[in-house]
Amino acid sequence: MLDEGVTHVLSSRTKLRVWGRQYQDDTTFLKDVSLARPDVILVNEMDSSDSIRILKLLSAVPSFIGMRVIFLRLCNNMIDVYDRRDEPDTVYDHKNGVIATASHDLVKVILA
């Protein structure tokens, strides 16, 4: 439910294209992201190793520069936002985190 709420808030209050899927495997994930070409990738984090793996995976693809990645930690309603610098061969930097309580706080963190 948290991922659906975040997708709705971002899609309705911003002009960002939000894409969210459950991470299954590297190949499927990269293929789906390539087809969707979103501004924001929304991922339910089941395990902290998933987020590290996904950030490294996305960092290896030059055409994904500028995509923002949001991890939703369902265990504590924490939302972590990562940005990739507009330079080839860079990894994502942790930008900010917020506990999901109010939609305006979420939009503020993501647009900042």
Summary of the structure (lengths in Angstrom):
residues: 112
radius of gyration: 12.9
end to end distance: 24.2
largest distance: 35.0
contacts: 311
relative contact order: 0.18
helix: 42%
strand: 27%
